[in-house]
Amino acid sequence: MTSKPTACLALADGTIFYGRGFGGTGTRVAELCFNTAMTGYQEIMTDPSYAGQIVTFTFPHIGNTGVTPEDDETADPVAEGMVVKWDPTDPSNWRATGHLVAWLEKTGRVGIGGIDTRRLTRAIRQQGAPHVALAHDPEGKFDLEALVAAARGFAGLEGLDLARDVTCAQSYRWDEMRWAWPEGYSRREGPAPKVVALDYGAKRNILRCLASAGCDVTVMPATTTAEEVLAQSPDGVFLSNGPGDPAATGAYAVPAIKGVLDAGLPVFGICLGHQMLALALGAKTVKMNHGHHGANHPVKEMETGKVEITSMNHGFTVDSQTLPEGVIETHVSLFDGSNCGIRMADRPVFSVQHHPEASPGPQDSFYLFERFAEAVRAKAAKTA
């Protein structure tokens, strides 16, 4: 580097990366992951599933499209910080309403540029997702021993229930549908079958997809009980994405999901919701070496042989070897063979590990929302 470093990234093993800081100042301690997506950095930073993590972006042009409130997946960034190769540039996009750096400053998230992200990504792949401390000081003063100690002191995501931190405080209705040219976001109108979405850290675009598929959506907090869900008289239940260890969140979520299953309702889960459903059905989850994070992950649907290009963001996975009788593996990753979907053999209960709402394919997996909506409509017709 030709200029004095104003940020540094300290790994728990003592490795130090120096760079140029941007965004908020101070120190953030978290797990470090990498994301291979070429677009969508704002959606990634505001995805509640990234709670407790700092994201290394393998694509170098981060910041080139600026930011816009339309792309927020929740109100503010949830990821602790970002690591990039090149400093964010001025935005060049007709939708931009602001600059990435100013947005990070406003929200207090720390960024570091000028990093050899290839080297860092190789280290993550080989050694697993490390615990790190990311510091930004405009004066360039760093206590390296303290930063390494902070990284080593991070407890990690195993055994950590983060859904409580990112879930909604109270229930609310959702009627906004997917973005479409030229009107942007429109509202769903008219009567529709009722769906309760349990919010473990739900992305807004998932809720939009449910509304666009023709569902009357009520979002409820992660700690909602089965009795509270059933009191809404829903025709189906959706289990959202979210952060942390599924086994930890499952301590209170699994009993609620079991109650919903006992009531015979259609169920659809995504990401953490997929893992929660698997736990409720009797399977187990395990921590991955470095997880799957990106918008270019090939997933095979086992029953048709179709390969979908999907968006992924998870550090835990369902152990397919523990799936009980009557639960079928429907999707697998073509990168490593890990489980990416399950369904019950005799009921409209299913889930996927990837994110069909993110549309990187661009819409390879939207059929899942339509499949769920069809099951919900069938349930509503029976009870009418």
N, C-alpha and C positions, 0 to 999 in steps of 0.2 A: 504494500500500500504506500502511496506517495504522501498521503495526509495522515495526520494523527488520528488513530482510531477513536471513535466516540461510542462504540458499543462492543461488547464481547459476549460470547456464548461459552459457558463453562460446562463441560460434561462431568458426570460423576466419576469417571475414570481419570480425571485430571487434565484431559485435553482441552485446550483453549483455542477458540476461533475469534479473531479480531475483525471488526468491520465498521461500517458507518451506521450510526443509529438514526432512526426517524420515528415519527409518531410520538407516543408518550415516553416519559422518562421514568427511571427507577428500575426495579428488578422484578422479574417474573420467574417463578419456579414451577416446572411442569414436566410432563413426559413429552419427548420430541418424536414427531412422526414426519413422514414426507407424503406429499400429494402430487400425483403426476398429471393432474388436469391442466389443460392449456387455457381454459377460461373458467370464470366463476369464482375468482378469489374472494369476492365480497360475500357470495352465498356460503362459501366455505368458512370464512371468518365468523359469520353470524349463525352458523349451524350449531344448535345446542349440543349436538353429539361431540363437538370438539372441546367441551368443558374439561379443564385440567390438562390441556395439550397446547404445545407450540407447534406450528406447522412450517415445515420446510417445503417451499415450492420448487419443484424441479424445472418448471417452465420459467425462463428468465424474464419475460416481459410482464411483470406484475405491476399493475397501476396504470397500464396504457389505456384502459377504458374508463378510468375514473370510478366514481361511485354514484349510485342513485338510490333513493329510498325504496324504489320499486323492487330492488333486488335483495333487500334484507329478508332473511329467513326468520329473524326475530328482531326485537327492537334495537339491540346493541350487539357488538361483537362479543362472542362467547369464548373463542379461542384466546389463549393468553398472549400470543404474539406471533410474529411471522419472521421467517428467515428466507432471504432472496439473494440471487446472484448479482443482479444489477439494481441500482437505486431506482425507486419508482419514478417514472417519467411523467410529464404533464399529460393529462388525459386527452385523447383524440377519439371522441365518440359522441354522436348526436344525442344520446340518452344521458350523458354525464351531467350531474348537477353539482359535483364537487370533486376534490382531489383526494386520493387515497391517503396521503400523508396527513392532510388536515383532518380527515375523518378519524384516523388513528389517534391523532393528538387530542381531539375532542373526546374520544371514548377511552383514552388512557391505555390503549394497547401498544406494546413495544414492537418495533421492527428493527431488523439489522440487515444491511445490504453489503455487497462486496465479498460475499462468502462463496467458497468453492463448494457449491451445493452437490456436485457430483461426488466429491470425496465424502461429504457428510452423509449423503444417501447410501453410498456403499457401506459406510460404517454402521448405519442403522440396519441395513439388510443383513450384514454379517454378524453383528453383535446383539441385535434386538433393539427395541425402542429405548433409548437411554433417558435417564433423568437429568435435567439440565437447569441451569440458571441463566437467564438472558437479561443483561444489564445495558441500559442506555444512559450515559452521562455526557452531556455536551462538553464538559471539561476533560473528559477522557481519563478520569481517576477511578481505578477499579481495585478493590481488595480481592485479589484472585483466590487467596486461601478461603476467604469467607464465601465466595461464590461457589467454589468447588464443594465446600462443606454444606452449603444450602442445597446443592444438587443431590449430594449423598443423603441428606436428611429428608428428601422428598419421599413420602410413603409409597407412592405409586398408585396405580388405578385398581389393582387387585384388591378386592374386599371393600371398595369404595362405592357408596351409593351417592351418585351425583344427580339423579333424576329429581330428588327433592329440591335441589338448588335451582333447577331450570324450568320446572313445571309451572303452570299457571297458578295464581293464588286462589282463584275461584272459577266456577263454571261460566261459560259464555257460548253464545251461538255464533256460527260461522257461515256466511253465505257468499263470500267472494270467490269467483271462479278464475280459471287460468287466464293468463295474459293472451290477448289476441289482437292482431292488427285490424283496423287502426284504433279501436276504441280503448285498448288497454285492458284493465280489469273490469269485468261486469259482475252483476249480482244475480244469483240464482233466485228465481221467483216461482211461486205456486206451491201446491202441496207436493210432498215427496216422502218416501220412507225415511224413518228416523234412525240415525246412526249416532252412537256415543263414541267419541274419540278420546281414549285415555292418553293424556299428555305426559309422556316421560321426557319430553324435550322436542315437541313436534315442530317440524319445519312448516312454514306457512304454505309452501307450494304443495305439500301433501294434503293439507286441508282444502286448498283450491281444487285439487284433483278429485277429491271426494265430492265436493259441491258440483264440479263440472260433470261428474258421472251420474248426477241426479240424486244426491243424498242430502237430507236435512240434517246438518251436523251440529251436535252439541259437544263442546270440548270440556272435559272434566279433569281435575288434578290427578297426579300419579297415585296419590294415596287413597283415591276413591274406592269404597268397598263394593262388593258385588250387589249388596242390597241397595246401595245408592244408585248404582248403574241401572239395575232392574226397575227402580222406582220411576225412571224416565220412560219406561215402556218402549225401549228401542227395538228396532227390527234387525239390528246388527251392531257389532262392536268392533272398533278399529283400535289396534295397539300401535302407538307411534314409535318413532326412532328416539334415541336419547343417549346420554353418555354413561361412563362408569362400568362397573362390574355387574353383569346381569344377575349373578347369584346374590349380590348384596341388595339390589333393588327388588329381587324376587321374594325377599323375606315378607314384604307386604303385598306385592303385586301378584304373585302366583296364587295366593288364596282367592283374590278377587277374580282372576281369570278362570280359575276352576269353577267358581260360582256361576260365571257367565256360561261356561261350557255345559254345566249341569242344567242350565235353563234352555239349552238347545238352540242358542242363537248363532247365526253366521258370524265368523270371526276372521279378521284379516290383520296381519302384523307386518311391519317393516323394520328391519335393522334390530334395534334393541327389542322392539315388539315381537320380532321373529324369535329372538332368543328367549324372551319371556314365555311365549307360547310353548316353545320346546320344553322349557323347564316345567311348565304346568302339565304337560303331557307325559312327563317322566324322564326326559332326556337330560343331558348335562352340557355345560358350556366350559370352554377352556380359553386361557389367554394365549394369543398368537405371538409369534416372535416379533414381528413389526407391523402386523395388521394389513388391511387392504384400504388404501386411500387413493382415489383417482376416478377419472371419468372415462376410462378406456379398458374396463375389465370384462373379458369375455366370459359369459355364463351360459352353460348348456341346460336347456329344459329337457329333462330326461325322457319325458313321455312323447315328445314330438321330434326330438333331435335338433330342434332349432337353437341356434346360437345367438344370444342377445348381447349387444354392447351396453354395458351398464355402468352406473356410478356407484362407487363403494366408499364406505367410511366406517370401519369397525376394527377394533383391536381384540375382540373376543369372537369366538365362533362356536357354533353348535357341534358337538362331537357326534357325528353321524353313526358311530358304532354303538351309541347308547340309545338310539331311537327305539321306542317300544313297538311291539306288534300292533298293527293297525295304523301306524304313522309312516307315510311314504316319503322318501327323499325325492323331491321334484326338480331341484336345480343344483348344479355343482359348478364351482369355479374351474375354468380351464387353465388357470395359472398354477394352481396347486392341488386341485381336487377337493378342496374344503367345501363343506355344506353351504348351499345358498338358498335352500327352500325346502319346505315340508308341507304336507297336507294330511288330514285325516282321511282314511280310506272310504268312510261311509257318510261323511257330513261335510258341508261347505265351511270348513275350518282350514285355513292355509296361511302361509307367511313366506316372506322372502328376506334374504339378508341384504340384497342390493336395494337401490333407491329408484323405483320406477318413475317417480315424479320428476327426477332430475333430467330425464330425456336426453341423454348423451348420444343415443342411437340413431335419430333423435327421439323416437317414440316406440322403441322396440318392446318396452315392457308395460305400456299403458293399459294393455288388455287386462292386467291384474285388477285395476280399479273397476273396469267394466264387469269383470267376473264377480267381484264382490258386490257391486251394485245390483247385478242380476239376482244374486242369492238373497240380497236384502229385500228386493222387490217381491220375490217369491214368498219370503217369510211374511211380509206385510199383507200379501194377498190372502194367505192362509188364515191370518188373524183378523182380517177385516170383517 
